[in-house]
Amino acid sequence: MTTARSRLNLANILDDASTTGIAAFVVGPPPTADPDLNQRLEVLVDAQADVCARRRITYVDCFRPLLGHDQWQSDLAAGDGFHPGQAGYGLIAWLVLHAGWQGWLQL
């Protein structure tokens, strides 16, 4: 799928959610063990962040904080290179919890 199509799809989802009164919170994709895929993901992450910023929607960038993270890399290496283990999912949860989750829930 092209970056333009991905942007449009996310924009449509967020606009539909807004129209129906649903608050949105977007969590971006994490990096993989595949450098070529990571190059494409970086472009997608930038596009998603831009779409969210234009709509004032919280966007959690999981890509850049985890790209060089030792535990993330270890978890990917121990598995299939795309899905982390328990520690890796814990890292994603930490990013979500510290990137606006409580504000989004209005706590």
All heavy atoms as an XYZ file, in Angstrom:
821
protein
N       0.844     -1.158      0.000
C       0.000      0.000      0.000
C       0.903      1.238      0.000
O       1.913      1.271      0.701
C      -0.887     -0.024      1.251
C      -1.815      1.145      1.335
S      -2.892      1.155      2.790
C      -3.625     -0.428      2.745
N       0.532      2.225     -0.753
C       1.342      3.433     -0.831
C       1.197      4.259      0.450
O       0.218      4.120      1.194
C       0.916      4.314     -2.023
O      -0.415      4.801     -1.777
C       0.986      3.539     -3.342
N       2.153      5.140      0.672
C       2.089      6.039      1.817
C       0.873      6.949      1.710
O       0.179      7.195      2.705
C       3.381      6.873      1.923
O       4.500      5.985      2.036
C       3.352      7.788      3.132
N       0.589      7.421      0.507
C      -0.572      8.293      0.311
C      -1.861      7.569      0.686
O      -2.745      8.137      1.343
C      -0.627      8.778     -1.132
N      -1.994      6.309      0.296
C      -3.194      5.528      0.624
C      -3.268      5.295      2.133
O      -4.341      5.381      2.733
C      -3.187      4.202     -0.137
C      -4.322      3.265      0.205
C      -5.704      3.835      0.022
N      -5.963      4.069     -1.375
C      -7.084      4.599     -1.850
N      -8.050      4.948     -1.036
N      -7.239      4.791     -3.122
N      -2.140      5.026      2.758
C      -2.117      4.827      4.210
C      -2.546      6.101      4.933
O      -3.321      6.048      5.907
C      -0.719      4.425      4.678
O      -0.384      3.158      4.179
N      -2.048      7.247      4.469
C      -2.446      8.533      5.060
C      -3.950      8.743      4.921
O      -4.621      9.141      5.874
C      -1.730      9.692      4.360
C      -0.278      9.862      4.682
C       0.299     11.039      3.891
N      -0.306     12.290      4.331
C       0.244     13.106      5.223
N       1.407     12.813      5.749
N      -0.369     14.210      5.573
N      -4.451      8.498      3.730
C      -5.871      8.695      3.466
C      -6.727      7.763      4.325
O      -7.735      8.185      4.901
C      -6.175      8.481      1.983
C      -7.634      8.651      1.564
C      -8.126     10.065      1.840
C      -7.797      8.295      0.089
N      -6.325      6.509      4.436
C      -7.077      5.556      5.251
C      -7.139      6.011      6.710
O      -8.204      5.993      7.339
C      -6.475      4.163      5.160
C      -6.724      3.500      3.825
O      -7.562      3.934      3.042
N      -5.971      2.452      3.549
N      -5.987      6.410      7.264
C      -5.966      6.868      8.648
C      -6.794      8.139      8.808
O      -7.573      8.268      9.765
C      -4.526      7.104      9.124
C      -4.379      7.610     10.558
C      -5.028      6.659     11.556
C      -2.905      7.841     10.883
N      -6.661      9.067      7.868
C      -7.439     10.314      7.923
C      -8.932     10.017      7.905
O      -9.703     10.603      8.683
C      -7.049     11.230      6.773
N      -9.354      9.097      7.052
C     -10.774      8.747      6.965
C     -11.279      8.124      8.266
O     -12.378      8.438      8.734
C     -11.041      7.805      5.792
C     -10.971      8.518      4.453
O     -11.137      9.726      4.362
N     -10.708      7.752      3.410
N     -10.485      7.244      8.836
C     -10.874      6.607     10.099
C     -11.001      7.649     11.202
O     -11.985      7.668     11.962
C      -9.863      5.511     10.494
C      -9.973      4.325      9.540
C     -10.057      5.066     11.946
C      -8.831      3.339      9.638
N     -10.009      8.538     11.297
C     -10.039      9.555     12.341
C     -11.182     10.546     12.131
O     -11.831     10.960     13.099
C      -8.697     10.285     12.403
C      -7.505      9.432     12.838
C      -6.221     10.233     12.754
C      -7.716      8.862     14.223
N     -11.431     10.911     10.880
C     -12.527     11.836     10.591
C     -13.877     11.200     10.898
O     -14.762     11.840     11.469
C     -12.469     12.308      9.141
C     -11.268     13.199      8.862
O     -10.630     13.679      9.824
O     -10.964     13.402      7.661
N     -14.040      9.928     10.559
C     -15.283      9.219     10.872
C     -15.477      9.109     12.383
O     -16.588      9.301     12.891
C     -15.299      7.825     10.248
C     -15.501      7.838      8.742
O     -15.859      8.898      8.187
O     -15.291      6.778      8.123
N     -14.410      8.807     13.090
C     -14.495      8.716     14.548
C     -14.902     10.060     15.143
O     -15.781     10.131     16.007
C     -13.169      8.253     15.127
N     -14.279     11.117     14.672
C     -14.592     12.456     15.164
C     -16.043     12.826     14.896
O     -16.736     13.376     15.766
C     -13.657     13.474     14.514
O     -13.989     14.780     14.930
N     -16.513     12.511     13.708
C     -17.896     12.817     13.322
C     -18.904     12.117     14.228
O     -19.961     12.670     14.538
C     -18.141     12.403     11.855
O     -17.257     13.147     11.027
C     -19.564     12.672     11.424
N     -18.559     10.921     14.676
C     -19.483     10.161     15.519
C     -19.208     10.351     17.015
O     -19.825      9.685     17.841
C     -19.434      8.660     15.170
O     -18.095      8.190     15.333
C     -19.904      8.407     13.757
N     -18.268     11.233     17.348
C     -17.989     11.535     18.748
C     -17.089     10.547     19.451
O     -17.060     10.486     20.681
N     -16.342      9.772     18.691
C     -15.423      8.788     19.277
C     -14.035      9.410     19.371
O     -13.482      9.855     18.364
C     -15.372      7.502     18.428
C     -16.746      6.853     18.381
C     -14.322      6.546     18.969
C     -16.855      5.713     17.408
N     -13.492      9.443     20.572
C     -12.144      9.973     20.773
C     -11.127      8.948     20.282
O     -11.224      7.760     20.584
C     -11.911     10.273     22.244
N     -10.159      9.411     19.526
C      -9.154      8.512     18.951
C      -7.811      8.675     19.653
O      -7.467      9.756     20.137
C      -9.000      8.782     17.464
N      -7.052      7.598     19.684
C      -5.706      7.535     20.247
C      -4.951      6.571     19.350
O      -5.329      5.405     19.249
C      -5.790      7.009     21.683
C      -4.490      6.993     22.432
C      -4.117      8.079     23.208
C      -3.663      5.891     22.400
C      -2.937      8.061     23.941
C      -2.479      5.853     23.108
C      -2.119      6.953     23.895
N      -3.906      7.030     18.674
C      -3.233      6.210     17.668
C      -1.849      5.786     18.163
O      -1.062      6.620     18.594
C      -3.113      6.970     16.324
C      -2.396      6.124     15.287
C      -4.490      7.397     15.825
N      -1.604      4.495     18.076
C      -0.303      3.934     18.431
C       0.352      3.452     17.143
O      -0.190      2.608     16.437
C      -0.446      2.764     19.430
C       0.915      2.168     19.767
C      -1.165      3.230     20.691
N       1.520      4.011     16.841
C       2.224      3.671     15.613
C       2.917      2.326     15.692
O       3.083      1.750     16.769
N       3.343      1.830     14.544
C       4.000      0.514     14.503
C       5.406      0.561     15.092
O       6.105      1.569     14.975
C       4.049      0.205     13.006
C       4.103      1.551     12.362
C       3.261      2.447     13.219
N       5.828     -0.524     15.714
C       7.194     -0.612     16.215
C       8.145     -1.091     15.111
O       7.695     -1.598     14.083
C       7.085     -1.656     17.328
C       6.007     -2.570     16.848
C       5.027     -1.679     16.109
N       9.443     -0.946     15.341
C      10.404     -1.450     14.355
C      10.468     -2.971     14.357
O      10.020     -3.625     15.301
C      11.733     -0.847     14.819
C      11.556     -0.621     16.278
C      10.092     -0.322     16.484
N      11.016     -3.498     13.296
C      11.222     -4.939     13.164
C      12.730     -5.212     13.147
O      13.536     -4.295     13.265
C      10.603     -5.465     11.855
O      11.378     -4.978     10.752
C       9.158     -5.020     11.700
N      13.086     -6.450     12.929
C      14.499     -6.811     12.779
C      14.956     -6.667     11.330
O      16.127     -6.861     11.028
C      14.726     -8.236     13.272
N      14.054     -6.319     10.437
C      14.352     -6.198      9.006
C      14.659     -4.735      8.651
O      13.755     -3.894      8.642
C      13.138     -6.684      8.214
C      13.322     -6.627      6.710
O      14.214     -5.891      6.218
O      12.558     -7.306      6.007
N      15.907     -4.413      8.349
C      16.285     -3.023      8.050
C      15.533     -2.425      6.853
O      15.193     -1.240      6.869
C      17.786     -3.088      7.758
C      18.248     -4.388      8.304
C      17.060     -5.309      8.310
N      15.267     -3.233      5.829
C      14.541     -2.720      4.662
C      13.098     -2.352      5.032
O      12.599     -1.304      4.618
C      14.548     -3.734      3.515
C      15.935     -3.962      2.951
O      16.762     -3.019      2.997
O      16.210     -5.077      2.465
N      12.457     -3.203      5.796
C      11.099     -2.904      6.244
C      11.099     -1.687      7.156
O      10.206     -0.838      7.077
C      10.484     -4.111      6.954
C       9.071     -3.925      7.506
C       8.109     -3.445      6.417
C       8.585     -5.216      8.135
N      12.113     -1.568      8.003
C      12.197     -0.416      8.901
C      12.317      0.898      8.131
O      11.766      1.914      8.561
C      13.351     -0.566      9.875
C      13.038     -1.571     10.965
O      11.882     -1.915     11.201
N      14.069     -2.053     11.624
N      12.992      0.897      7.006
C      13.072      2.111      6.187
C      11.687      2.515      5.708
O      11.332      3.694      5.719
C      14.000      1.907      4.992
C      15.462      1.947      5.345
C      16.328      1.818      4.100
O      16.007      1.077      3.170
N      17.428      2.548      4.094
N      10.894      1.556      5.292
C       9.528      1.849      4.838
C       8.638      2.240      6.019
O       7.793      3.125      5.891
C       8.954      0.651      4.080
C       9.716      0.371      2.775
C       9.017     -0.621      1.870
N       8.647     -1.880      2.483
C       9.430     -2.965      2.559
N      10.647     -2.940      2.062
N       8.981     -4.077      3.113
N       8.830      1.588      7.153
C       8.041      1.925      8.338
C       8.306      3.353      8.809
O       7.388      4.033      9.261
C       8.339      0.950      9.479
C       7.637     -0.387      9.447
C       8.138     -1.287     10.578
C       6.132     -0.215      9.534
N       9.535      3.792      8.707
C       9.874      5.152      9.141
C       9.079      6.192      8.354
O       8.572      7.164      8.917
C      11.372      5.405      8.996
C      11.804      6.730      9.584
C      13.309      6.880      9.636
O      14.022      6.156      8.908
O      13.768      7.740     10.402
N       8.922      5.967      7.060
C       8.120      6.865      6.225
C       6.655      6.817      6.661
O       5.990      7.852      6.776
C       8.271      6.502      4.728
C       7.326      7.304      3.862
C       9.710      6.694      4.281
N       6.156      5.625      6.929
C       4.774      5.462      7.373
C       4.545      6.143      8.718
O       3.540      6.825      8.914
C       4.413      3.978      7.466
C       3.012      3.660      7.998
C       1.946      4.202      7.045
C       2.869      2.166      8.201
N       5.473      5.973      9.644
C       5.368      6.588     10.972
C       5.292      8.105     10.840
O       4.466      8.756     11.493
C       6.553      6.151     11.860
C       6.688      7.029     13.086
C       6.396      4.692     12.258
N       6.133      8.683     10.002
C       6.099     10.134      9.795
C       4.757     10.572      9.223
O       4.200     11.593      9.630
C       7.232     10.576      8.862
C       8.611     10.463      9.503
O       8.692     10.408     10.746
O       9.596     10.430      8.751
N       4.228      9.802      8.287
C       2.941     10.137      7.675
C       1.813     10.029      8.698
O       0.951     10.906      8.778
C       2.675      9.210      6.483
N       1.819      8.977      9.498
C       0.782      8.807     10.515
C       0.846      9.930     11.546
O      -0.192     10.480     11.937
C       0.936      7.460     11.221
C       0.579      6.282     10.367
C       0.813      4.965     11.082
O       1.612      4.872     12.027
N       0.136      3.928     10.633
N       2.037     10.263     11.983
C       2.196     11.335     12.966
C       1.679     12.659     12.408
O       1.029     13.431     13.126
C       3.661     11.457     13.378
N       1.926     12.916     11.133
C       1.459     14.153     10.508
C      -0.066     14.197     10.435
O      -0.684     15.218     10.761
C       2.060     14.301      9.110
C       1.622     15.582      8.441
O       1.888     16.673      8.992
O       0.993     15.497      7.361
N      -0.677     13.101     10.028
C      -2.143     13.039      9.949
C      -2.741     13.300     11.332
O      -3.695     14.071     11.475
C      -2.618     11.677      9.390
C      -4.115     11.496      9.570
C      -2.237     11.543      7.920
N      -2.183     12.677     12.355
C      -2.694     12.861     13.716
C      -2.475     14.293     14.208
O      -3.370     14.884     14.820
C      -2.038     11.866     14.666
S      -2.585     10.170     14.395
N      -1.317     14.845     13.938
C      -1.027     16.217     14.379
C      -2.000     17.205     13.752
O      -2.476     18.130     14.420
C       0.413     16.586     14.028
N      -2.308     17.025     12.481
C      -3.244     17.922     11.803
C      -4.646     17.854     12.403
O      -5.416     18.800     12.300
C      -3.307     17.591     10.315
C      -2.049     17.945      9.558
C      -2.096     17.418      8.135
N      -0.860     17.640      7.456
C      -0.622     18.682      6.651
N      -1.556     19.579      6.449
N       0.542     18.802      6.066
N      -4.955     16.730     13.046
C      -6.288     16.551     13.637
C      -6.259     16.659     15.160
O      -7.242     16.401     15.828
C      -6.852     15.189     13.211
C      -7.303     15.218     11.768
C      -7.452     13.843     11.180
N      -7.967     13.944      9.824
C      -7.233     14.305      8.771
N      -5.954     14.616      8.925
N      -7.764     14.385      7.571
N      -5.097     16.993     15.687
C      -4.904     17.109     17.140
C      -5.265     15.809     17.859
O      -5.939     15.805     18.890
C      -5.689     18.291     17.703
C      -5.210     19.616     17.167
C      -5.882     20.774     17.863
N      -5.452     22.013     17.218
C      -6.285     22.872     16.650
N      -7.588     22.644     16.654
N      -5.832     23.970     16.084
N      -4.811     14.721     17.291
C      -5.016     13.380     17.856
C      -3.683     12.909     18.442
O      -2.633     13.047     17.813
C      -5.469     12.378     16.756
C      -6.759     12.827     16.089
C      -5.570     10.969     17.314
C      -7.973     12.796     16.944
N      -3.736     12.357     19.638
C      -2.517     11.835     20.250
C      -1.964     10.689     19.414
O      -2.696      9.770     19.050
C      -2.796     11.341     21.684
O      -3.290     12.429     22.453
C      -1.537     10.780     22.329
N      -0.664     10.769     19.107
C       0.020      9.724     18.344
C       1.215      9.246     19.155
O       2.057     10.051     19.571
C       0.499     10.264     16.993
C       1.200      9.221     16.159
C       0.485      8.271     15.458
C       2.588      9.167     16.090
C       1.118      7.297     14.699
C       3.229      8.202     15.331
C       2.497      7.274     14.642
O       3.121      6.316     13.897
N       1.296      7.954     19.384
C       2.412      7.374     20.114
C       3.385      6.780     19.107
O       3.053      5.829     18.398
C       1.936      6.285     21.103
C       3.123      5.695     21.852
C       0.908      6.848     22.069
N       4.567      7.356     19.054
C       5.618      6.851     18.173
C       6.336      5.714     18.892
O       7.072      5.942     19.841
C       6.597      7.970     17.829
C       7.745      7.524     16.934
O       7.815      6.325     16.579
O       8.582      8.373     16.590
N       6.096      4.500     18.477
C       6.803      3.337     19.035
C       8.050      3.015     18.216
O       8.918      2.280     18.685
C       5.876      2.122     19.065
S       4.535      2.252     20.237
N       8.120      3.556     17.021
C       9.204      3.209     16.109
C      10.558      3.746     16.585
O      11.490      2.981     16.814
C       8.893      3.729     14.702
C       9.924      3.345     13.679
C       9.909      2.083     13.117
C      10.911      4.235     13.300
C      10.860      1.705     12.187
C      11.862      3.880     12.370
C      11.843      2.611     11.812
N      10.668      5.057     16.725
C      11.966      5.655     17.047
C      12.492      5.284     18.437
O      13.674      4.961     18.570
C      11.912      7.165     16.848
C      11.926      7.512     15.388
C      11.912      9.014     15.122
N      11.895      9.248     13.690
C      10.807      9.205     12.933
N       9.637      8.938     13.468
N      10.874      9.422     11.638
N      11.649      5.296     19.472
C      12.185      4.927     20.784
C      12.670      3.472     20.863
O      13.564      3.163     21.639
C      11.002      5.139     21.733
C      10.106      6.085     21.037
C      10.283      5.802     19.569
N      12.086      2.590     20.061
C      12.445      1.167     20.149
C      13.478      0.738     19.108
O      14.045     -0.351     19.224
C      11.188      0.305     20.008
C      10.145      0.490     21.114
C       8.912     -0.356     20.821
C      10.731      0.152     22.474
N      13.721      1.572     18.120
C      14.598      1.185     17.009
C      15.967      0.701     17.469
O      16.443     -0.324     17.012
C      14.741      2.343     16.013
C      15.500      2.026     14.728
C      14.826      0.885     13.969
C      15.585      3.262     13.848
N      16.587      1.370     18.388
C      17.909      0.955     18.848
C      17.910      0.412     20.269
O      18.969      0.250     20.872
N      16.742      0.123     20.804
C      16.622     -0.323     22.188
C      17.111     -1.773     22.326
O      16.641     -2.661     21.625
C      15.162     -0.199     22.638
C      14.974     -0.298     24.099
N      15.033     -1.496     24.778
C      14.731      0.650     25.037
C      14.827     -1.274     26.056
N      14.641      0.025     26.242
N      18.044     -1.993     23.242
C      18.665     -3.317     23.403
C      17.654     -4.423     23.712
O      17.694     -5.497     23.104
C      19.727     -3.286     24.505
C      20.964     -2.497     24.112
O      21.193     -2.307     22.899
O      21.702     -2.069     25.019
N      16.761     -4.171     24.659
C      15.795     -5.203     25.038
C      14.842     -5.508     23.891
O      14.486     -6.656     23.651
C      14.990     -4.783     26.278
C      14.009     -5.840     26.747
C      14.689     -7.141     27.164
O      15.554     -7.135     28.034
N      14.303     -8.245     26.556
N      14.438     -4.466     23.163
C      13.559     -4.665     22.006
C      14.253     -5.548     20.970
O      13.666     -6.503     20.458
C      13.172     -3.319     21.394
C      12.276     -3.463     20.216
C      12.642     -3.410     18.891
C      10.879     -3.727     20.219
N      11.544     -3.621     18.092
C      10.453     -3.814     18.876
C       9.937     -3.900     21.225
C       9.130     -4.065     18.527
C       8.627     -4.143     20.874
C       8.235     -4.224     19.534
N      15.499     -5.218     20.682
C      16.257     -5.994     19.695
C      16.433     -7.438     20.142
O      16.320     -8.360     19.337
C      17.627     -5.333     19.446
C      17.557     -3.948     18.849
C      16.858     -3.919     17.505
O      16.967     -4.833     16.705
N      16.103     -2.851     17.259
N      16.685     -7.648     21.425
C      16.840     -9.008     21.958
C      15.548     -9.804     21.826
O      15.565    -10.979     21.451
C      17.250     -8.972     23.434
O      18.512     -8.394     23.571
N      14.435     -9.143     22.153
C      13.144     -9.818     22.037
C      12.845    -10.205     20.595
O      12.344    -11.298     20.337
C      12.030     -8.914     22.572
C      11.660     -9.236     24.002
O      12.495     -9.815     24.725
O      10.526     -8.906     24.392
N      13.130     -9.309     19.661
C      12.893     -9.617     18.247
C      13.786    -10.760     17.783
O      13.339    -11.652     17.062
C      13.138     -8.383     17.372
C      12.130     -7.248     17.478
C      12.542     -6.105     16.549
C      10.712     -7.713     17.171
N      15.047    -10.724     18.204
C      16.004    -11.761     17.797
C      15.617    -13.138     18.338
O      15.871    -14.157     17.693
C      17.408    -11.385     18.264
N      14.978    -13.156     19.504
C      14.583    -14.425     20.105
C      13.342    -15.019     19.445
O      13.050    -16.205     19.619
C      14.323    -14.239     21.601
N      12.635    -14.209     18.672
C      11.413    -14.685     18.024
C      11.531    -14.686     16.519
O      12.560    -15.073     15.962
N      10.489    -14.194     15.880
C      10.440    -14.218     14.414
C      10.969    -12.945     13.749
O      10.937    -12.822     12.531
C       9.008    -14.495     13.943
C       8.032    -13.395     14.331
O       8.448    -12.375     14.914
O       6.824    -13.565     14.048
N      11.440    -11.995     14.551
C      11.976    -10.752     14.000
C      10.932     -9.668     13.797
O      11.272     -8.546     13.426
N       9.680    -10.021     14.040
C       8.590     -9.057     13.852
C       7.774     -8.850     15.129
O       7.207     -7.781     15.333
C       7.652     -9.514     12.731
C       8.329     -9.593     11.407
C       8.811    -10.801     10.930
C       8.530     -8.454     10.642
C       9.465    -10.879      9.717
C       9.177     -8.524      9.425
C       9.644     -9.735      8.953
N       7.690     -9.878     15.954
C       6.879     -9.826     17.173
C       7.792     -9.983     18.383
O       8.550    -10.951     18.454
C       5.823    -10.937     17.170
C       4.932    -10.873     15.985
N       5.167    -11.590     14.838
C       3.820    -10.140     15.755
C       4.227    -11.317     13.948
N       3.388    -10.438     14.482
N       7.692     -9.056     19.336
C       8.560     -9.154     20.512
C       8.032    -10.183     21.502
O       6.930    -10.723     21.337
C       8.457     -7.747     21.108
C       7.069     -7.313     20.764
C       6.823     -7.884     19.387
N       8.805    -10.394     22.526
C       8.354    -11.218     23.643
C       7.688    -10.333     24.686
O       7.340     -9.175     24.429
N       7.549    -10.871     25.871
C       6.852    -10.170     26.951
C       7.505     -8.817     27.265
O       6.802     -7.820     27.455
C       6.821    -11.042     28.199
C       6.065    -10.419     29.350
C       5.989    -11.349     30.555
O       6.426    -12.493     30.506
N       5.432    -10.851     31.640
N       8.813     -8.779     27.339
C       9.499     -7.520     27.662
C       9.251     -6.470     26.579
O       9.056     -5.295     26.880
C      10.994     -7.767     27.835
N       9.238     -6.892     25.335
C       8.986     -5.960     24.244
C       7.593     -5.358     24.300
O       7.405     -4.155     24.092
N       6.609     -6.196     24.604
C       5.248     -5.668     24.751
C       5.159     -4.744     25.962
O       4.397     -3.780     25.959
C       4.226     -6.800     24.814
C       3.956     -7.388     23.458
C       4.357     -8.676     23.139
C       3.314     -6.637     22.469
C       4.127     -9.211     21.878
C       3.081     -7.168     21.208
C       3.489     -8.454     20.922
O       3.260     -8.978     19.673
N       5.939     -5.036     26.980
C       6.009     -4.142     28.142
C       6.572     -2.776     27.761
O       6.109     -1.750     28.266
N       7.542     -2.763     26.866
C       8.107     -1.491     26.394
C       7.064     -0.681     25.626
O       6.966      0.540     25.781
C       9.336     -1.746     25.516
C      10.571     -2.281     26.235
C      11.611     -2.760     25.226
C      11.152     -1.216     27.159
N       6.280     -1.350     24.799
C       5.216     -0.655     24.069
C       4.203     -0.087     25.061
O       3.783      1.070     24.943
C       4.531     -1.589     23.056
C       5.486     -1.937     21.913
C       3.255     -0.942     22.506
C       4.959     -2.986     20.960
N       3.833     -0.886     26.057
C       2.873     -0.416     27.066
C       3.420      0.807     27.787
O       2.688      1.772     28.034
C       2.569     -1.538     28.059
N       4.699      0.800     28.112
C       5.310      1.942     28.794
C       5.212      3.189     27.916
O       4.860      4.271     28.400
C       6.770      1.642     29.137
C       7.366      2.688     30.025
C       7.424      2.670     31.388
C       7.985      3.909     29.609
N       8.031      3.807     31.837
C       8.388      4.588     30.775
C       8.235      4.501     28.372
C       9.029      5.824     30.738
C       8.854      5.732     28.336
C       9.260      6.381     29.502
N       5.515      3.045     26.629
C       5.420      4.191     25.719
C       3.996      4.736     25.667
O       3.782      5.952     25.708
C       5.889      3.798     24.311
C       7.382      3.544     24.151
C       7.673      2.923     22.785
C       8.172      4.826     24.341
N       3.028      3.849     25.565
C       1.621      4.274     25.504
C       1.230      4.998     26.794
O       0.622      6.070     26.757
C       0.693      3.066     25.240
C      -0.765      3.430     25.459
C       0.910      2.528     23.825
N       1.582      4.412     27.935
C       1.204      4.999     29.218
C       1.853      6.354     29.464
O       1.300      7.177     30.194
C       1.546      4.041     30.360
C       0.688      2.780     30.417
C       1.230      1.812     31.466
C      -0.766      3.125     30.689
N       3.005      6.585     28.862
C       3.726      7.834     29.097
C       3.632      8.812     27.928
O       4.360      9.795     27.879
C       5.190      7.529     29.430
C       5.335      6.887     30.769
N       5.251      5.528     30.950
C       5.504      7.420     31.999
C       5.387      5.255     32.223
N       5.525      6.368     32.884
N       2.729      8.574     27.018
C       2.597      9.462     25.854
C       1.169      9.984     25.691
O       0.695     10.155     24.584
C       3.044      8.729     24.594
N       0.502     10.213     26.802
C      -0.809     10.829     26.708
C      -1.989      9.964     27.033
O      -3.135     10.399     26.918
N      -1.769      8.742     27.460
C      -2.865      7.823     27.753
C      -3.815      8.390     28.811
O      -5.027      8.394     28.637
C      -2.294      6.479     28.215
C      -3.307      5.442     28.566
C      -3.584      4.963     29.802
C      -4.165      4.725     27.665
N      -4.556      4.001     29.734
C      -4.934      3.842     28.429
C      -4.357      4.764     26.288
C      -5.883      2.994     27.874
C      -5.299      3.911     25.728
C      -6.043      3.044     26.517
N      -3.260      8.890     29.924
C      -4.106      9.417     30.982
C      -4.861     10.664     30.545
O      -6.029     10.844     30.899
C      -3.286      9.701     32.240
C      -2.808      8.422     32.900
C      -2.044      8.686     34.178
O      -1.723      9.817     34.518
N      -1.748      7.612     34.901
N      -4.209     11.509     29.776
C      -4.897     12.683     29.237
C      -6.032     12.304     28.310
O      -7.106     12.911     28.337
N      -5.791     11.302     27.492
C      -6.831     10.840     26.563
C      -8.033     10.283     27.335
O      -9.179     10.485     26.959
C      -6.256      9.785     25.621
C      -7.234      9.283     24.614
C      -7.729      9.961     23.536
C      -7.833      7.998     24.597
N      -8.608      9.156     22.851
C      -8.680      7.948     23.475
C      -7.732      6.880     25.401
C      -9.436      6.829     23.147
C      -8.476      5.766     25.086
C      -9.319      5.745     23.959
N      -7.744      9.588     28.444
C      -8.821      9.056     29.276
C      -9.443     10.121     30.178
O     -10.386      9.854     30.903
C      -8.303      7.910     30.153
C      -7.950      6.613     29.429
C      -7.349      5.609     30.404
C      -9.176      6.019     28.760
N      -8.856     11.315     30.153
C      -9.294     12.443     30.971
C      -9.222     12.113     32.468
O     -10.142     12.416     33.229
C     -10.703     12.886     30.571
C     -10.769     13.330     29.139
C     -12.166     13.669     28.670
O     -13.154     13.423     29.352
N     -12.244     14.240     27.483
N      -8.107     11.501     32.866
C      -7.890     11.177     34.280
C      -7.162     12.296     34.981
O      -6.367     12.966     34.465
C      -7.086      9.880     34.407
C      -7.757      8.641     33.833
C      -6.819      7.454     33.959
C      -9.056      8.346     34.551
